[in-house]
């Protein structure tokens, strides 16, 4: 009876999951098998399950589940699949991890909200504004909220342009990947422990619907009366011949191609064709830095694809992103686009180099090396006004770059037009976006960008070092004290509590704890009483304990040379108090440490360390005169 009940429950759960996701039936006697972390994709595991009697899942991945047996995880809302629980928790994902189709905005929101509710300790999803059609624009923040130390902040933005659907898939994929890999993958865990990653997967949220009606759509859905007939957006291009494409007509005049018009109908009956599209404003020409610069791209014509809008930040979408940025001090930011394969950086409005050109080149060249694309200054490619990364850098001092992640020159298709030397062209969506079967391939090519730039921010945010270890003298009489001057530098961005220890050989001799703001250095003067130390030569070195999140620890240790502990009066450090020592002391007799020139003060002759070489030092030398060690 128990077996029958188990099988019925299992069938019910899988059936509910199948109906919810439309991924096809799963065999009723499926068995869950753990596979290595490098199994190609979860979706391929699901597909394998649909074709056989086995469901393959990755160990350690969170899945919403029901515990069919009694166990410590009974009634948990989600559990971790591992070797011990692999036969207890059927695979019941509440969202699709299918990266072989383009997600609509409802699907994206569902994924974000699921991550938010399932992983509350590392995920925070919140609205940043509304679109023209009153859709909510969401941001997801990823960080380990249990670590409350100050962290560097990074921003990733997708989908400025409606026809560039792949630019939303990449940041969404990283959000899912990072969330489900936290605590499993060491690199991801470190990123979320020591940074705050903000992701706006899609800024142009109305664009998903608009581009489904017209694949050429680039702008947002701000309504404009392009033909000035008092109506808004009433005559967009149409797929007149029903072939699944909206085509454009052009004419070869013998020198260059002239654009003639779009395929479609006279929807408003005014004798003109396709003259009043849906929307809009090019969001990536609407930011408030050099918005009205004289450039190659940034049009004042509402009909133009790169229409900059009636004013800077005229669009609710750009205002939403602006307001988010104004609330945070982002270190780095990256926006994703498609239509090329490159990495570009400010300035876009001019060919003149930015003040941080060397830094931009360093970052862009690294990303280009990872992804095998070209890189350069945006303005050298073509000049643009009101672009996102210029505003981020020019107004907020954020090192912002744009990654163009895909193009397909072979996507364009041509066929003869109605008149001689005219042609119909189509294939714009395929030019900007890969075939759905290749979405994940493109994503995996660019996924390391998130790791690279976040790791860079972490390494720069947490970094302390020892820059100097200088003893006040190099020869010290046994049982006397010497001052050790140690300089530490907080190269990071945040105020840190530092623990500094000075060693003589392997023996710690003194320590101190200090609080040091980011970008500041401090010199400590610490006393070392040599009582208890045998005569001999000691190597001095200082060590500052790495701060939380620090990776570059090569400069946390610094050697400060050798100090000799010897017989008091042996000022030349040869372990023999003799005439040479007496002459050396006599030469400096009467000198003071802080006195003006002549600079004849020799700290090794200041035996008692009181800052002057006087009778007391001479008496100490004479007291030990003739002694030799051993």
C-alpha positions in Angstrom: 0.0 0.0 0.0 2.8 2.4 0.9 4.5 1.8 -2.5 1.2 2.5 -4.3 0.7 5.8 -2.4 4.3 6.8 -3.1 4.0 6.2 -6.8 0.7 8.1 -7.0 2.2 11.1 -5.2 5.2 11.0 -7.4 3.1 10.9 -10.6 1.0 13.8 -9.3 4.0 16.0 -8.6 5.7 15.4 -11.9 2.4 16.0 -13.8 1.9 19.3 -12.0 5.5 20.3 -12.9 5.1 19.3 -16.5 1.8 21.2 -16.9 3.4 24.3 -15.4 6.4 24.4 -17.6 5.2 22.7 -20.8 8.3 20.6 -21.1 6.6 17.4 -22.0 5.7 14.3 -19.9 8.2 12.7 -17.6 8.0 9.0 -17.3 6.2 7.9 -14.1 9.1 5.6 -12.9 11.8 8.2 -13.3 14.8 7.9 -11.0 16.9 10.8 -9.8 20.6 10.5 -10.4 23.3 12.9 -9.3 25.6 14.2 -12.1 28.8 16.2 -11.8 28.8 20.0 -11.6 30.1 20.2 -15.2 27.0 18.5 -16.7 26.2 20.7 -19.7 22.9 22.2 -18.6 20.0 21.5 -16.4 17.7 21.7 -19.3 19.6 19.0 -21.1 19.2 16.9 -18.0 15.4 17.5 -18.1 15.4 16.6 -21.8 17.2 13.4 -21.0 14.6 12.6 -18.4 11.9 13.1 -21.0 13.5 10.6 -23.2 14.2 7.9 -20.7 13.6 6.8 -17.2 16.3 8.9 -15.4 16.3 12.5 -14.2 19.8 13.9 -13.9 20.4 16.7 -11.4 23.5 18.5 -10.2 24.6 17.8 -6.6 24.1 20.8 -4.3 21.6 22.6 -6.4 18.5 24.0 -4.7 15.1 22.7 -5.9 11.7 23.3 -4.6 10.6 19.8 -3.4 8.4 17.6 -1.3 10.0 15.1 1.0 8.2 11.8 0.3 9.9 10.0 3.2 10.5 11.1 6.8 13.8 12.9 7.1 15.4 15.9 8.8 14.2 18.0 5.8 10.5 17.1 6.2 8.2 19.9 5.1 11.1 22.1 3.9 10.0 24.5 1.2 13.2 23.8 -0.7 16.1 21.4 -0.2 19.5 20.6 -1.5 19.8 17.6 -3.7 22.8 15.5 -2.7 23.9 11.9 -2.6 22.0 11.3 0.6 18.7 12.8 -0.5 18.8 12.1 -4.2 16.0 9.5 -4.0 13.8 11.6 -1.6 13.2 14.8 -3.4 11.7 14.6 -6.9 12.7 17.3 -9.3 10.0 20.0 -9.1 11.5 23.2 -10.5 9.1 26.1 -10.1 10.6 28.0 -13.1 12.0 27.0 -16.4 15.8 26.8 -16.9 15.2 26.5 -20.7 17.8 28.7 -22.4 16.7 27.6 -25.8 14.0 30.2 -26.2 13.8 33.9 -25.6 12.1 34.7 -22.4 9.3 37.3 -22.4 9.1 39.9 -19.7 6.6 38.0 -17.6 8.9 35.0 -17.5 11.8 37.2 -16.5 9.9 38.7 -13.7 8.7 35.2 -12.6 12.3 34.1 -12.4 13.4 37.1 -10.4 10.6 36.9 -7.9 11.2 33.2 -7.5 14.9 33.8 -6.7 13.9 36.5 -4.3 11.6 34.3 -2.3 13.7 31.2 -2.5 17.1 32.6 -1.6 16.3 35.6 0.7 19.8 35.7 2.3 21.5 36.5 -1.0 18.8 37.9 -3.3 16.9 41.1 -3.1 14.6 42.0 -6.0 13.0 45.5 -6.0 11.4 47.9 -8.5 13.3 50.9 -9.7 10.6 52.5 -11.8 7.9 52.1 -14.4 7.8 52.1 -18.2 5.7 54.1 -20.6 3.1 51.2 -20.5 3.3 51.1 -16.7 5.3 47.9 -16.5 7.6 47.6 -13.5 11.3 47.7 -14.1 13.1 45.4 -11.7 16.6 45.2 -10.3 18.1 42.2 -8.6 20.8 42.6 -6.0 23.0 39.6 -5.2 25.1 39.6 -2.1 25.6 37.5 1.0 23.6 39.5 3.5 25.2 37.8 6.5 28.5 39.6 5.7 27.8 43.2 6.7 31.2 44.6 6.0 31.2 47.4 3.4 31.4 46.0 -0.2 32.1 47.3 -3.6 29.1 47.7 -5.8 28.7 46.8 -9.4 26.0 47.4 -12.0 25.0 45.3 -15.0 22.3 46.5 -17.4 20.6 44.6 -20.2 18.1 45.4 -22.9 18.3 49.1 -23.8 17.1 48.3 -27.3 14.0 46.3 -28.0 15.4 44.2 -30.9 18.4 43.1 -28.9 16.8 40.2 -27.0 20.0 38.4 -26.3 21.1 41.4 -24.2 18.5 40.5 -21.6 19.2 36.7 -21.6 22.8 37.2 -20.5 22.3 39.1 -17.3 19.3 37.0 -16.4 21.4 33.8 -16.9 24.1 35.2 -14.6 21.5 36.1 -11.9 20.2 32.5 -12.0 23.6 31.0 -12.2 25.1 33.0 -9.4 22.2 32.4 -7.1 22.0 28.6 -7.6 25.8 28.3 -7.4 26.3 30.3 -4.2 27.8 28.0 -1.5 28.7 25.4 -4.2 31.1 27.2 -6.5 34.0 28.8 -4.7 34.3 31.7 -7.2 30.6 32.6 -7.1 30.5 32.3 -3.4 33.4 34.7 -3.1 31.8 37.2 -5.4 28.6 37.3 -3.4 30.5 37.3 -0.1 32.5 40.4 -0.9 30.6 42.5 -3.4 27.1 43.8 -4.1 26.0 43.0 -7.6 23.1 44.9 -9.0 21.5 43.6 -12.2 18.8 45.2 -14.3 18.2 42.4 -16.8 15.8 44.5 -18.9 15.5 48.3 -19.0 13.3 48.6 -22.1 10.6 46.4 -20.6 7.9 47.4 -23.1 10.2 46.4 -25.9 9.5 42.7 -25.6 5.9 43.2 -26.8 6.8 45.9 -29.3 9.5 43.8 -31.0 7.1 40.9 -31.3 4.9 43.2 -33.5 7.8 44.7 -35.4 11.2 43.1 -35.3 12.9 46.3 -36.4 11.8 48.1 -33.2 14.9 49.6 -31.4 13.3 52.3 -29.2 11.0 52.4 -26.3 7.2 52.8 -26.6 7.0 56.6 -26.0 4.1 57.5 -28.4 4.9 60.1 -31.1 2.7 61.5 -33.8 5.4 61.1 -36.5 3.1 62.0 -39.4 1.4 64.9 -37.5 -2.1 63.7 -38.1 -3.2 64.0 -34.5 -3.0 60.2 -34.1 -0.4 58.2 -32.3 1.4 55.0 -33.4 -1.4 54.1 -35.8 0.5 53.0 -38.9 3.5 50.7 -38.1 5.1 48.4 -40.7 3.3 45.1 -41.3 4.2 41.7 -42.6 2.1 42.2 -45.7 3.2 38.9 -47.5 2.9 36.8 -44.3 6.4 35.3 -44.6 7.3 36.1 -40.9 9.4 39.1 -41.7 8.9 42.8 -42.1 11.0 43.9 -45.0 12.5 47.2 -46.1 12.8 48.3 -49.6 15.9 50.0 -51.0 17.2 51.2 -54.4 20.7 51.0 -55.8 21.4 54.3 -57.6 24.8 53.2 -58.9 26.7 54.8 -56.1 24.9 53.9 -52.9 21.7 52.3 -51.6 18.7 54.6 -51.0 16.0 53.6 -48.5 12.5 53.7 -50.0 10.2 52.4 -47.4 8.8 49.5 -45.3 6.6 46.6 -46.2 3.1 47.1 -44.9 -0.3 48.6 -45.4 -1.8 52.0 -45.1 -3.4 51.2 -41.7 -4.7 54.7 -41.2 -5.9 55.3 -44.7 -4.1 58.6 -45.3 -2.3 57.5 -48.4 1.0 57.0 -46.6 2.5 53.7 -45.7 4.1 52.8 -42.3 4.9 56.3 -41.4 3.8 56.2 -37.7 5.5 53.5 -35.7 5.0 52.3 -32.1 7.3 54.6 -30.1 9.7 56.0 -29.3 13.0 57.2 -28.0 16.3 55.5 -28.2 17.0 55.0 -24.5 20.7 55.0 -25.1 20.7 58.5 -26.5 18.5 59.9 -23.7 21.0 60.2 -20.9 21.9 63.7 -19.6 25.6 63.9 -20.5 26.4 65.6 -23.8 22.8 64.9 -24.8 22.7 67.6 -27.5 26.3 67.2 -28.7 27.0 67.4 -32.4 27.6 63.7 -33.3 27.0 61.0 -35.9 24.3 59.3 -33.9 21.7 61.1 -31.7 19.0 62.4 -33.9 16.4 65.1 -33.2 14.0 63.4 -35.6 11.3 61.3 -34.0 11.2 59.1 -37.0 14.9 58.2 -36.6 16.0 55.0 -35.0 18.4 56.9 -32.8 16.0 59.7 -31.8 17.4 61.1 -28.6 14.0 62.3 -27.2 12.7 65.8 -26.4 14.9 66.3 -23.4 17.6 64.5 -21.3 16.0 61.8 -19.2 12.6 62.5 -20.8 11.9 58.7 -20.6 10.7 56.9 -17.5 13.1 54.1 -18.2 16.2 56.2 -18.2 15.0 58.1 -15.2 14.5 54.8 -13.3 18.1 53.8 -14.0 19.4 57.3 -13.2 17.6 57.2 -9.8 19.1 53.8 -9.0 22.6 55.0 -9.9 22.2 58.2 -7.8 21.4 56.0 -4.8 24.6 54.0 -5.0 28.3 54.4 -5.4 29.1 51.9 -8.1 32.7 51.1 -8.9 32.2 49.5 -12.3 29.2 49.2 -14.6 28.6 47.3 -17.8 25.7 47.6 -20.3 25.0 44.7 -22.8 24.0 45.3 -26.4 24.1 43.4 -29.6 24.7 44.2 -33.3 28.4 44.0 -33.0 31.1 42.0 -31.1 33.3 44.4 -29.2 34.0 46.3 -25.9 33.8 50.1 -26.0 34.3 52.7 -23.4 33.9 56.5 -23.0 33.9 58.9 -24.5 31.2 58.3 -27.0 30.4 61.9 -27.8 34.0 62.8 -28.9 37.2 61.2 -30.2 39.1 62.9 -27.4 40.4 60.5 -24.8 38.8 60.2 -21.4 40.9 61.1 -18.3 41.0 57.5 -17.2 41.9 56.2 -20.7 44.6 53.9 -19.5 42.3 52.3 -17.0 39.6 51.9 -19.6 42.1 50.3 -22.0 43.2 47.9 -19.3 39.7 46.7 -18.6 38.5 46.6 -22.1 41.5 44.8 -23.4 41.1 42.2 -20.6 37.4 41.6 -21.5 38.2 41.5 -25.2 40.9 38.9 -24.5 38.4 36.8 -22.6 35.7 37.0 -25.3 37.9 37.3 -28.4 36.5 40.6 -29.7 37.9 44.0 -30.6 37.9 46.9 -28.2 38.3 50.7 -28.4 36.9 54.1 -27.5 33.3 54.4 -28.4 33.8 57.7 -30.1 36.4 56.3 -32.4 33.9 53.8 -33.7 31.2 56.5 -34.2 30.3 59.5 -32.1 27.1 59.3 -30.0 25.2 61.7 -27.8 23.5 61.1 -24.5 24.8 57.5 -24.1 24.6 55.6 -20.9 28.3 55.0 -20.2 29.2 58.7 -20.9 26.7 59.7 -18.3 27.8 57.1 -15.8 31.4 58.2 -16.2 31.0 61.9 -16.7 28.4 62.5 -14.0 29.0 59.7 -11.5 32.6 58.9 -12.0 31.8 55.2 -12.6 34.1 53.3 -14.9 31.4 52.1 -17.3 31.7 50.1 -20.5 29.5 48.7 -23.1 29.8 45.1 -24.3 28.3 44.3 -27.7 27.8 40.5 -27.5 26.5 39.3 -30.8 26.0 39.9 -34.5 25.4 37.7 -37.5 26.2 39.4 -40.9 24.9 36.3 -42.7 21.4 36.9 -41.4 20.5 39.4 -44.0 18.3 38.1 -46.8 17.5 39.9 -50.1 15.1 39.5 -52.9 14.1 41.6 -56.0 11.9 44.5 -55.4 8.9 45.8 -57.5 11.1 48.1 -59.7 14.5 47.6 -61.4 17.5 47.9 -59.1 15.2 47.7 -56.0 15.5 45.0 -53.4 13.7 43.8 -50.3 15.8 43.2 -47.2 15.0 41.2 -44.1 16.7 39.3 -41.3 17.2 42.1 -38.7 16.2 40.0 -35.7 18.6 37.2 -36.7 21.3 39.8 -37.1 21.0 41.0 -33.6 20.1 37.7 -31.9 21.4 34.1 -32.3 19.1 31.2 -33.1 17.4 30.1 -29.9 19.4 26.9 -30.0 22.6 29.0 -29.7 21.5 31.3 -26.9 23.4 29.5 -24.2 26.5 29.3 -26.4 26.6 33.1 -26.7 25.9 33.5 -23.0 28.7 31.2 -22.0 31.1 33.2 -24.2 30.3 36.3 -22.2 29.6 34.9 -18.8 33.2 35.3 -17.6 32.8 39.1 -17.9 30.8 39.1 -14.7 33.4 37.2 -12.8 36.3 39.3 -14.2 34.9 42.7 -13.4 33.5 41.7 -10.0 36.8 40.0 -9.0 38.6 43.2 -10.0 36.4 45.3 -7.9 36.9 43.1 -4.9 40.7 43.0 -5.3 40.8 46.8 -5.4 38.3 47.3 -2.6 40.2 45.1 0.0 44.0 45.6 -0.1 46.3 46.5 2.7 50.1 46.5 2.7 53.3 47.2 4.7 55.4 49.8 2.9 58.2 50.5 5.4 60.0 48.8 8.3 62.7 51.1 9.7 64.4 50.6 13.1 65.8 53.7 14.8 69.2 52.0 15.0 70.7 48.8 13.5 72.9 48.0 16.6 71.4 47.7 20.0 72.8 46.8 23.4 71.2 43.8 25.0 68.4 44.7 27.3 68.0 48.1 25.8 65.1 49.3 23.6 64.9 50.3 20.0 62.1 52.1 18.2 60.6 50.4 15.1 58.8 52.6 12.6 56.3 50.7 10.5 54.2 52.2 7.7 51.0 50.5 6.6 48.8 51.5 3.7 45.2 50.8 3.1 45.0 50.7 -0.6 41.4 49.6 -0.5 38.2 51.7 -0.5 36.8 51.1 3.0 37.9 51.9 6.5 39.5 48.8 8.0 40.7 47.6 11.4 44.3 46.5 10.9 46.4 44.2 13.1 50.1 44.7 12.6 52.8 42.5 14.1 56.6 43.0 14.0 58.9 39.9 14.1 62.5 39.4 14.9 63.3 36.3 12.9 60.3 34.1 13.7 59.5 35.7 17.1 56.8 38.2 17.4 58.1 41.2 19.3 55.3 43.7 19.3 51.8 44.2 17.8 49.3 47.0 17.4 45.8 47.4 16.1 44.7 50.5 14.2 41.7 51.8 12.3 42.7 53.2 8.9 40.4 54.7 6.2 40.7 53.6 2.6 43.4 55.3 0.6 45.4 56.3 3.7 48.7 55.3 5.2 49.9 55.5 8.8 53.4 55.2 10.4 53.5 53.5 13.8 56.4 53.9 16.2 56.7 50.7 18.3 59.2 50.0 21.0 61.1 46.7 21.2 62.8 45.9 24.5 65.5 43.4 23.7 65.5 41.8 27.2 65.3 38.1 26.9 66.8 38.0 23.4 70.2 36.4 22.9 73.0 38.3 21.3 73.1 37.9 17.5 71.7 39.2 14.2 67.9 39.4 13.7 65.9 39.9 10.6 63.1 42.4 11.2 59.9 42.1 9.3 56.3 43.3 9.7 53.1 41.6 8.8 49.6 43.1 8.5 46.8 40.6 8.8 44.8 40.4 5.5 41.4 42.1 5.8 38.2 40.4 4.9 38.0 39.8 1.2 41.6 40.6 0.4 43.3 38.5 -2.3 46.6 40.3 -2.9 48.6 39.3 0.2 52.0 39.5 -1.4 52.6 43.0 0.0 51.2 42.2 3.5 54.7 41.3 4.6 57.8 43.4 4.4 61.4 42.8 5.6 63.1 45.8 7.2 66.7 44.6 7.3 68.9 43.2 10.0 69.4 44.5 13.6 72.2 43.3 15.8 71.8 42.7 19.5 75.2 42.9 21.2 77.1 44.0 24.2 76.2 47.6 25.3 78.9 49.8 24.0 79.6 47.7 20.9 78.4 50.4 18.6 79.9 48.9 15.4 78.2 45.6 16.0 81.3 43.3 15.9 80.5 41.8 19.3 83.7 43.4 20.7 83.8 46.7 22.8 87.1 48.1 21.8 89.0 51.2 20.7 87.1 51.4 17.4 83.8 51.7 19.3 85.3 54.4 21.5 86.5 56.4 18.5 83.2 56.1 16.8 81.3 57.3 19.8 83.8 60.2 20.3 83.2 61.3 16.7 79.5 61.7 17.4 79.9 63.0 21.0 77.5 65.9 21.8 75.3 65.2 18.7 71.5 65.2 19.2 68.9 63.4 17.2 66.7 66.5 16.6 69.5 69.1 16.4 70.2 71.1 13.2 73.3 70.3 11.1 76.1 69.2 11.2 74.4 65.8 10.9 76.9 63.8 12.9 74.3 62.0 15.1 74.8 58.3 14.9 71.9 56.4 16.5 74.0 53.3 17.2 76.2 55.5 19.4 73.2 56.7 21.4 73.4 53.6 23.6 70.7 54.5 26.0 68.4 55.8 23.2 67.6 59.1 24.8 68.2 61.1 21.6 71.6 62.5 22.4 75.2 61.1 22.6 76.6 62.2 25.9 78.5 61.2 29.0 76.0 58.6 29.9 76.6 56.8 26.7 80.4 57.1 27.2 80.2 55.6 30.7 78.2 52.6 29.4 80.8 52.0 26.7 83.6 52.2 29.3 81.7 49.9 31.7 81.8 47.2 29.0 85.2 48.1 27.5 87.2 45.1 26.6 84.3 42.7 26.7 84.0 40.3 23.8 81.3 37.8 22.8 81.7 35.0 22.8 
